[in-house]
């Protein structure tokens, strides 16, 4: 039976799904679902170009422009049995209340023995999800792809920000080295020193598959993908673009390095669809999510 929280507050699921199209390839049967897609339209701490709150709905719509099958992985997204919960109804201007609702929604999905797929929204939305996940999976490992370190201890005096989110998440893990970071190319010197000291940074020329296998093994894994890890030439629709980023081939290398992992949750964040009128950034985001869902179920 669908949890009460998913029928009512903060996920007004039945009403929203009657009004909006579901994710391409998603299932209608809650009991059959393995994964639950939850839109998180929040960008309350964006420090440069806001607009990520429009990402979840736009990505859902873009999903209908692609097939469920991935030739790169020889797998089909339908095997993930994805159930679309629509968007969280979040209060504007109240960061703590919004984070609390995200946390409650994650707990509801986990209590139903299903896996969370969060679609943001800015990167701070990952924190309440990880807070819930580490309660269920104390030995959680996080794989983090991003242009930025997101490891500041505070940003303009704030401990809770898109710029501090992975620092807060790392504090919830058994050890900081249970965070593995890929694609990083921007951050303060102190953040780079923290990554080196805690062995979280994974160099572009490293054997990612070997490192992930050694560090994660059979432990539960949460994947958080910040879309600004892609080069602005292929994904300009993000609030903080950084030159020198991934191309699609780099992303597929990362995806293939995850084969065989025990992936129990994921989120994809930081698409600002209005910053790319072509819609190409949104289409790439939808396809990136498809590949993640497929590799998690291979």
Secondary structure, DSSP 8 states (H G I E B T S, - for coil): ---HHHHSSSB-HHHHHHHS---TT--S-GGG-SEEEEEE---TT-SS---GGGHHHHHHHHGGGS-SEETTTTEEGGGG-EEEEEEB---TT-HHHHHHHHHHHHHHHHHTT-EEEEEESSTTHHHHHHHHHHHH-TT-EEEEE-SB----S-BTTBSSSTTTHHHHHHTTSSSGGGEEEES--B--HHHHHHHHHHT-EE-TTS-HHHHHHHHHTTSEEEEEEEGGGB-TTT---STT--SS-B-HHHHHHHHHTTTT-EEEEEEEE---GGG-TTSHHHHHHHHHHHHHHHHTT-
